[in-house]
Amino acid sequence: MRAHLRFLILDGFDPDTGELALRVAFQAGPEPGMDLIRLHLHLGRAGNALDPLSRQLRTHVQMPVPPLWEHGLKTVIHAIEEELPGPEGRNPLRYLWVRTQLLHPAEAARSTPNHPVARQVEILRDWANRLDQEGQALRAAEVLDRLLLLAPKDVASLAYLTTFFRDQGMAEEMAAVAERWVKAEPGRLEAQLRLGEAHLRLGRAREARAAFEAVLKAQPVHLLGHLGMAQALGMLGGNPFPHLDAAQELDPAATASVLRETFDYRLLEPPAGDRVHPLDALPPLLGVSGAEIQDFLQFLGLPLTGPEGSVRESELARWVGVMNRYALLPGGLNWSAPTPRRLPDLV
């Protein structure tokens, strides 16, 4: 099967070097997926600026430069050369618009040059939707990122990118986009939830608490709002049980699943002078076997954050309290922490 050109996307222009960065996406065979050719066009030099692209296409896909790409690139290059002599011609921010340009090899209606901004937004959205349907989530996210340069408050794109970064485990990026989503759509509870979740992943429990407070203020019986608030308070050393009790009433199965599988029992700031217990001391302390301790560590979230692989007593007490209160183990654990020497400050 002959290679099939998909699109050409511009990555930016550097006014100091005169380099126009771009990528060509093509499908080499019948299998799903795309290959990429990355290259730079050097503007302001003798000869045809499109020659590097022509050579790469002949080498990799045995095709000439499509006329639509040639016309579109010449349009972009002309616009760049018109701007360069201006007072801001060396300011890279001046050329952010370059990154919003995407060219289809044969359909002008699916290429962004020569269209007004509103139409460019819809063209990029259509590309993102098609790529997402093809299972190309990374490419779809990249196109939506470019769309947001044209429409910074496009809530559909912000929601998609928040979910994408969440699925990729990219907490910093998730928090940044979710914060933009909250500002663009303040009443959207999902945006607040995602912002709170991102802050939790980053260990920013106070910021997470504020996000979940906003959710519960708008909807006091929101399951995920209570679970998120319990997590934030727990990490801060506060009392998570009122919110866990509320979540338990709303959906016992979902609450038990979270407490077993994803709840984080660590304290961001353990109390001063906190006792620690080595692993080999836990079986007699809790009345279980060493194998059960390993299961607790691996499958039930028992935190191992003390020095030299020990368990902090404050975290152990919280974990045991949750396991017993919500009957998450076949049998209860007959242990409670000694009264601490110093009560933690209220959060």
N, C-alpha and C positions, 0 to 999 in steps of 0.2 A: 504494500500500500504506500502510495506517495505521501510525503509529509504534508500536513495541512496547517497553514498559517492561521493563528487565532487572533492575536492582537499585538499592537506595538504600544507600549506605555512609556511616557517620558518620566525620568527620575529627577530631573532638575538641571539647572544651568549655573555654572560657576563663572561669574563675570571676570574674575582675576585670571583664570586660565583659558577662558573661551571654550570650555568643554561642555557639550550638551550630552548628558547621560541618558541612555534609554535601554529598554529591554524588549526583545521580541519573544513572544510565546508561540510555540508551535506544537503540534501533536505529531509525533514521529510515526505512529502506527495505529492499529485498531484499538490497542489497550487504552483505558482511561488514563488521564494524567497529561501533564504538559512539560515540555522542556523549555529552557530559557537560554537566550543568547544575550549577553550583556556587552555593551560597547559604548564608546564615546565618539561623538562627532566633534571635530575641531573647527570652530567657526573663525572667520577672519583670516584664513590662510588661502594661499593660491590653490586652484583646483576645485573640484566638486566636493563639497562637504559631505555628500551622501555616499562617496566611494567606499568607506569602511563598511557601511550597511550593505551595499551591493555585494562586496566580496564575501561577507559572512553568510548572506542568503544563498549565494552560489555554492559555497562550501557545504553548508549544513542542510539545506532543503532543496538545492538545485532549482532555484526560482529567481527571477529578477525582482527588483523592488516593485511592489504593486503601485500602479499610478496614483491610487488614493493616498498611499503613504508618502509618495514623493511630493504630491501636491500639499498634503497636510504638513509635512516637515518643512517644506519651503515657506509655507505660511507662518509657522512658528518661528523659523529662523529670521524671516523678514521682520516680524514683530520684535524679536530680541534686538536685532541690529538697529531698529528704529529707536529703541529705548536706551541703548548703551550710551549714546552721546549726551543724554540728558543729565540733569544735576544729581539724580539718584541712580545713575547707570552702573555704579559699582556696588550698589547695595543688594546683597543676596535676597533680602526680603522682597525686593521688587519683582523677583522672578519666581515667587511661590506659585503663580498661576501656571508655570510650565508643568508642574507636577500634576495638574488636573487634566492634562491632555492625553487622550487615549484614542488610537486609530484602529478601525476595523479594516481588513485588507480589501474589502469589496463594497461595503455599504456606507455611504456618506451619512445616512441617518443614524448609524451607530458609532459615528466618530465625532468627537467633541469640537474640533476646530470649525470656525465659521458659524457656530451656533450661539445664541444668547445664553447667559448664565443659567437661567431657569431650565432651558432645554438641556444644557450640559449636565445639570444635576440629575435630570431624569434619565439621560443616557448612561451615566455612571451607575445609577440605581438599577437599571435594567441589566447591565453587565454583572453587578454584584449578585442580583437574584439568580441569573443564569449560572454563574459560577458556583453559588451555594447549592443549587439543585444538582449540579454535577459532582458534588462532594469536594469542591475546591474551596474549603472554608478559608484557608490562608489567603488565597487570591481575592476572594470576596471581601475579606476584612481589609485588605490593602486598598481595594478600589473604594470602599466606604471611607477609609481614612482620607483619600484624596477628595471624595465628595464633601467631607466636612470642611475642607479649605474653602469651598464655594458656599456651603450652607452650614455654618458652625453650630446651629441649633436644631439640626435635623434629628428629631428624637428617634426615628426608626433606625438610623445609622448608629446613634449612640447606644441604643439598646442592643443592637446586634454586636457591636464591638465589645460592650461590657460582657456579654455572654461568651464571646469568642475568647477574650483574655481570661475569663473565669475558667473555661474549659482547658486552656493552655497552661493554667497555673501561674499566670503572669500578674501577680497581685498589684504591683506598682502601677502597671498600665491600666488594670481594671479599676483601681481607685481613681486614677486621673480621669478616665472616661466617665465613670459613674458619677463623679462630682459634677462634670459638665452636664450630664443627663439630669441630675437633680436640679441644677440651676435652670435648665431649659424647660423642665416639666416638674415644678415643685410639688404638685399634688400626686405624683405617681408613686405609689407605695413600693412597687417593684424596684424603682430607682433607689429609694432609700434603703431597701433591703440589700441590694447589691453593694451599695456604698458601705453599709455596715459590715457586710461579709468581707469586703476587701480590706477594711481597716482591721478586722479580726485577724485575717491572714498575715497582716503586717505587724501584728502586736500592738496596734494603736487602739487599746481597749476604750479609752475615754472618748475618742472620736466615734468608735463603733456604738458606744452607749447612746451618744447624741442622735445617731441615725435611727437606732431602734426606738428611742423615745418618740421620735417624730412619727414612726409607724404606729406605735401603740396609742399615741394621742389621737390619731385619725381613726384608728380601728382597734379598740381595746381588747378585742377577742381574736387577734391575729396570731395564729399558731407560730409562724416563723418569727414574728416580732417578739413573742415571749421567749422562744428558744434563743434568739440572738441576744436579747437583753440578759438572760440568765448567763450566757457565755461571757458577755462583756463584764458583768458584775463579778462572776466567778474569777476571771483573770485578774480583776482589780482587788480581790480579797474581800469583796462584799458578799451579801447573802443571795444566792441564786434561787433558793427554794421557792419563794412566792411565785416567781415566773415559771419555774419548772412545774409547780403544782397546777398553775393555770394551763400550761401546755398539756399536762397529763389529762386534765379534764376535757380539753378540746379534742385530743387524738392520742390515746394511750399508746397505740402501736407505733405511730410515727415518733413520739417522744422517746419511747424505749429504744427505737432504732438509732436515733441521734445520740442518746446517752451511751449506747454500747459502741458505736462505730466512729463517730466524728467529734464528740464533745471533748474539749481540751481541758484537762483538770489541772493544768499548771497555773501557778501564780506568777504574775509578772514581777512582783516584789515580795518574796517570802518574808515573813516576820523576822526581825532581828533575833538571833539566838535560837533559831528553829532547830529542833532535833532532827537527826537523820538516822535512818535504819539501813544497814547493809542488807543485801538481798538474802543472805543466808539466815538473817534474823527474822524474816517475814513469815516463813511457814509456822514456827511455834507461836509467833505473835498473833497471827490471824487464824490459827487452827486449821491450816490447809497444807497440802503437799507442795513440794518444790515445783512439780509439773504444773500445778494449778497456778502458782505464782507466775510462771512463764506464760501461761495462757492469759492471765490478767494483763501482763505487760504487752503481749502481742495483739490481743484481740479486744480488750476491754478498756484500753486507754490509761491504765495505771502509769502515772508519770515517773520517769527515772531521771530526775534532774539534779540530785544531790551530788556532792563530790565523790569521785571514784565510783560512779555507778550506784549510788545509794538513793533511797527514797526519802524525800522530805516529809516530816511528820504532818505538817500543815496540809500538804497535798494529799497525803495518804488519808487523813481524816476526812477531807472533802470527798475523795473517791469512795471510801467505805460508806460515808453517809448517803451518797447517791445510790450506791448499789443496794443498800438495805432499804432505804426509803421507797424505792420504786421496784423492789423485788426483781432485780436484774440478774441475780444468781440463783441457782437451784435451792441453796440454803443461805440464810443470813450469816454474816461475819460477826462473831462475838468479840468485838473489840471496839473501843472508843478511845480517842486520844486523851491523854491527861490534860487537866486544865492548864492552859498556857500561862507562862509567867507574866505575859503582857498581852492584854487584849488588843487586837488590831484596831486601827482607826476606822471609823465608819466611812464608807465610800458614798 
